[in-house]
């Protein structure tokens, strides 16, 4: 009995008759909810990955202080005092820093590395450290650990200090256990005598403890002095007694360090912002603590987190706009599906209203039917998005899903209100409600005007606030507002375009174009929604392609600006014959030499500047991709910093140095940046021949796609002075350093996915309109078949019907997407991804244009597929007697 009652009930009959649009609405809701949860979560996970990469594995927080001699031993007399201070610094840590850092690691080291007395092929120096944490991480391989006991009575003024060094350092330097060394400090007259009592090796060389203590395990090389002298550097470990003996017997300075290692992966996006704010408060707390020598906070976190937060602000701005527009596209498709369901229900609701049903009863059926499709699908989609585990769930995702469900349910209420007049007239058929016949009311005109005003106001406010907008909802809403406003304008112009085209098509011999355009104009107002959906989808694709191309192009230009060519090789002074030898290297197509001279002064000996001698004409011809090189008839350029120092204006000045003869300098133009020069530095560019016939290069700018870098290094080694530092920088390495940042990969991937998802939603909108209107179209085609319409003309008719909406929407949306970076202006600031180089707007590449064409062809193929699927209607089903 219950089953019979259920089957006879209006609920079941209504759901069974509308199963197709209900299924479509449920599937679209599920997919949209899944994407609304999974995509923001994946984006947030990408932000966290970039935060982790920005912090790195060698980040730490160090409290550093310095003291000398007896002042050091009185402030920190023993291990207990060192540990007590570590506990104090840890207690002062703010909660955000305490969460991401490990236990403190205390150490004491001589401030100045000590020169080792003796005759060596290369100067040597040795640092002396007291590392209490190292004892558990090393093993003695020869000799014994140092045991330093301060003398109890009168003893030598400089007692011998026992130390141990790593086995790798001892092998490289030729030392063994028992070796004695004499150390000298430039700030202290008396020497320091040490004896190596033991050699050690690390228990685990990969322990992160050694990341900041490389010289404790192996010899390193330091460059000291203005001449660039290379010194073999090493570190020896002593015990607490050794520290006490040195502090008591000399005035050597000590550096005390309490290091808090940052745990790998502990810093995510949320903590990064908090840490950046808490670092200042911790620095003030450390500096204000009495009872100890002055200490400061030293950490690479500040610079790394600042760089990360800059990338984050830009990513949230540009990706927020793309994702918000994508959400609007998904919402539009859901509304379209719900609207098409409403069109299917309209005759039924009209009939029920004519038979005396109240609006409450209609709302129960229409709202209940819509909720039956939407609510379970939204819950299932959200759950599926969580199960995918693409990243940390975002609260905004669930808010967006709930808002979409509410809007779709509200649309069912609008369906019911449309039937408040009652009667069968509301069931449709008595009144035309299409593009060309519908007349907008005064209220509609006011709402459209208000939409345009709000969109323009949003753009004005956005540009005034600039890059500080970050992830502000206003920034994300602007593309949607602009898209909606433009869609409204296109809808206004659409009927006039169709009417203008109709007289021209009437003159044709065939009826396909005329009939197709007539059917396109007879679409209902709910059929206008696909135009807005397609417009927003095309805007997302255009914006993504434009910003993505600008980012890629900007990074390439930035790499050229940093390196100056495909390869830059340099040393303190190269043999002039190196140019010809470098040109002979395999893969090299051009070489431009340059000479950089430091410490050049002008009249009155103001602050020194740097002079770069180079043939600008040859350089521009060889490297046209290097940006920012202005024309200079005389080859003389000046940076803003140098112009302020020289204060010459357009007058000529004389520049001189110990290394070059005086010469006259009169700038032709200003140059902001030049390869190998730091941004904002004071430098001038002059012709290479300025330095005379005896000139020698210090840098080579090399061009070539597949340069044999190993051979070029050999040429550089042979031409450089003995012991002089050599530098070879590859543009591809610099470019890889920019593109390998996780945030850059996230931006590229999100743009690609947004374009694909937006295109998929646009195609779904086209399919929905085609499938739902297939029955009415089948009736029209059946009439035309009687009049002689063949199958090929039927296919062409299907394309003509969809072409006006498709072309108008895609063209307007694509143009809007291309203009959005210029409209939003300072918000799309990509300098944090291009090493500070401005990445201006750039035309999308061939791949984006081919993708757009493929989307249009796919939509046309969908129209043909739907036409083929509904190609064989029975004439008895579509034609009445007398037709």
BELWOVEN-V286596 format. One record per pair of residues at least 12 apart in sequence whose ideal C-beta (glycine too) atoms are under 7 Angstrom apart, sorted by the first residue. I is the first residue (numbers start at 0). J is the second residue. Records with the same first field share a line. If there is no record, write none. Layout:
I: J  J
//
This chain:
9: 364
13: 347  364  368
14: 368  371
17: 340  343  344  368
20: 336  339  340  343
21: 340  368  372
23: 336  767
24: 336  337  340  372  373
25: 372  376
27: 332  333  336  763
28: 333  372  373  376  377  380
29: 376  379  380
30: 380
31: 329  333  380  403
32: 376  377  380  381  384  400
33: 380  383  384
34: 329  756
35: 326  396  399  400
36: 381  384  385  392  396
37: 384  387  389
38: 322
39: 322  393  395  396
40: 389  390  391  392  393  396
41: 389  390
42: 318  745  749
43: 268  390  391  393
44: 389  390  391
45: 741  745
46: 268  311
47: 267  268
48: 741
49: 307  310  740  741  742  745
50: 266  267  268  271  307
51: 264  266
52: 741
53: 303  304  306  307
54: 261  266  300  303
56: 207  210  263
57: 210  211
58: 261  299  300  303
59: 211  258  259  260  261  298
60: 96  100  259  261  296  298  300
61: 256  257  258  297  298
62: 88  257  285  294  296
63: 254  256  294  295  297
64: 255  291  292  293  294
65: 110  252  253  254  292
66: 253  292
67: 250  251  252
68: 246  249  250  251
69: 246  247
71: 246  253
72: 243  246  247
74: 291  292
75: 255
77: 239
78: 131  239
81: 105
82: 105
84: 257  291
85: 103  105  257
88: 103  257  285
89: 103
91: 281  284  285
92: 281
93: 277  280  281
95: 270  273  274  277
96: 274  277  281
98: 265
99: 261  262  265  266  270
100: 259  260  261  262
101: 259  260  262
103: 257  258  259
104: 132  258  260
105: 131  257
106: 128  129  130  256
107: 129  242  253  255
108: 126  127  128  253  254
109: 126  127  251  253
110: 252  253  254
111: 184  185  186  252
112: 124  125  126  232
113: 125  127  182  183  184  191
114: 182  183
115: 180  182
116: 181  183
121: 229  231
122: 228  230  231
123: 172  230  231
124: 230  232
125: 180  182  233  235
126: 214  234
127: 162  235  237
128: 215  234  236
129: 237  238  239  241  242
130: 236
132: 208
133: 215  236
136: 201  202  206  208
137: 199  200  201  202
138: 199  200  202
139: 197  199
140: 166  198  199  200
141: 176  197  198
142: 176  196  197  198
143: 196  197
144: 163  197
145: 161  162  163  196  197  237  238  241
146: 161  238
147: 160  161  237  238  240  241  244
148: 240
149: 240  243  244  247
156: 189  248
157: 189  190  191  192  248
158: 244  248
159: 192  193  194
160: 191  192  193  237  241  244  245
161: 194  196  241
162: 193  195  235  236  237  241
163: 195  196  197  198  199  235  236
164: 195  198  233  235
165: 198  199  200  215  216  217
166: 198  199  200
167: 216  217  218
168: 217  218  233
169: 198
171: 218
172: 218  233
174: 195
176: 195  196  197  198
177: 195
178: 195
179: 192  194
180: 193
184: 251
187: 249  250  251
189: 249
191: 245
193: 235
201: 216
204: 216
207: 260
214: 232  233  234
215: 234  236
218: 231  232  233
219: 232
220: 232
222: 724
227: 571  723  724
229: 722
261: 300
268: 311
271: 304  307  308
272: 308
274: 300  304
275: 304  305  308
278: 300  301
281: 296
282: 296
306: 831
309: 831
310: 742  831  832
312: 466  469
313: 828  829  831
314: 742  745  746
315: 469  470
316: 468  469  470  474  826  827
317: 546  746  827
318: 746  749
319: 470  474  475
320: 474  475  477  478  542
321: 539  542  543  749  750  753
322: 753
323: 475  476  478  479
324: 478  479  482  535  538  539
325: 539  753  756  757
326: 399
327: 479  535
328: 532  535  536  539  757  760
329: 760
330: 403  406
331: 528  531  532  535
332: 532  760  763  764
333: 403  407
334: 406  407  410  528
335: 528  529  532  764  767
336: 767
337: 369  407  410  411
338: 410  525  528
339: 525  767  771
340: 369
341: 410  414
342: 523  525
344: 365  414
345: 426  427
346: 426  427
348: 361  365  414  418
349: 418  423  425  426
350: 423  426
352: 418  421  425
353: 421  422  423
358: 415  419
361: 415  418
362: 412  415
365: 411  414  415
366: 408  411  412
369: 407  408  411
370: 408
373: 404  407  408
374: 404
377: 400  404
381: 397  400
432: 523  524
433: 520  521  522  523
434: 493  494  520  522  527
435: 494  497  498  520
437: 524
447: 487
450: 483  484  487
451: 484
453: 480
454: 480  481  484
457: 473  476  477  480
458: 477  822
460: 473
461: 473  474  477  823  826
462: 824  825
465: 825
466: 825  826  828
468: 826
474: 826
477: 823
478: 538  542  819
481: 815
482: 534  535  538  812  815
483: 531
485: 534  811  815
486: 530  531  534
489: 530  534  807  808  811
490: 527  530
493: 807
494: 520
497: 516  519  520  803
500: 516
501: 516
504: 516
511: 792  795  796  799
512: 799
514: 783  796
515: 796  799  800
516: 799  803
518: 779  800
519: 800  803  804
526: 768
529: 764  765  768  804
530: 804  807  808
532: 760  761  764
533: 761  764  805  808  809  812
534: 808  811  812
535: 812
536: 757  758  760  761  812
537: 808  809  812  813  816
538: 812  815  816  819
539: 753  754  757  816
540: 754  757  758  816  851
541: 812  813  815  816  817
542: 816  819
543: 750  753  754
544: 754  843  847
545: 816  817  820  840  841  843
546: 750  820  827
547: 747  750
548: 841  842  843  844
549: 820  829  838  839  840  841
550: 746  829  832  838
552: 838  841
553: 829  833  836  838
554: 734  737  738  832  833
555: 734
556: 624  626  836
557: 737  833  834  836
558: 730  733  734  737
559: 622  624  625  626  730
560: 625  626  627  672  674  836
561: 674  733  834
562: 674  728  730  733
563: 622  625  674  675  700
564: 622  700  701  702  730
565: 701  702  703  706  730
566: 701  706  708  711  727  729  730
567: 674  675  698  700  728
568: 699  701  711  715  727
569: 697  698  699  726
570: 697  715  719  723  724  725
571: 697  720  723  724
572: 695  697  720  723
573: 695  696  697  718  719
574: 718
575: 695  696
577: 696  699  714  718
578: 590  592  696  699
580: 714
581: 699  701  711  714
584: 706  707  710  711  714
585: 707  710
586: 703  704  705  706  707
587: 701  703  706
588: 702  703
589: 621  702
590: 699  701
591: 613  614  617  618  621  700
592: 687  696  699
593: 611  612  613  687  696  697  698  700
594: 612  687  690  694  695  696  697
595: 609  611  675  697  698
596: 609  610  656  658  659
597: 609
598: 656
599: 654  655  656
600: 655  656
601: 645  652  653  654
602: 652  653
605: 644
606: 644
608: 641  644  681  682  683
609: 676  680  681  682
610: 654  683  685
611: 673  676  682  684
612: 685  686  687  689  690
613: 684  687
614: 686  687
615: 628  631  634  684
618: 700
621: 702
622: 700  702
625: 674
627: 670  671  672
629: 668  670
630: 668
631: 667  668
632: 667
633: 667
634: 685  686
635: 664  665  666  667  684  685
636: 666  667  668  669  670  683  684
637: 666  669  683
638: 670  680  681  682  683
639: 669
640: 679  680  681
641: 681  682  683
642: 669
644: 681
651: 663  664  665
652: 664
659: 690
660: 691
662: 689
664: 683  685
670: 684
675: 698
678: 835
708: 727  729
711: 727
712: 727
715: 727
737: 832  833  834
743: 832
758: 854
762: 857  858  861
765: 801  858  861
766: 861  865
769: 801  861  862  865
770: 865
773: 865  869
777: 869  872  877
778: 877
780: 793
781: 872  874  877  878
782: 882
793: 866
794: 863  866
797: 862  863  866
798: 859  862
801: 858  862
805: 855  858
809: 855
813: 851
820: 840
821: 840
//
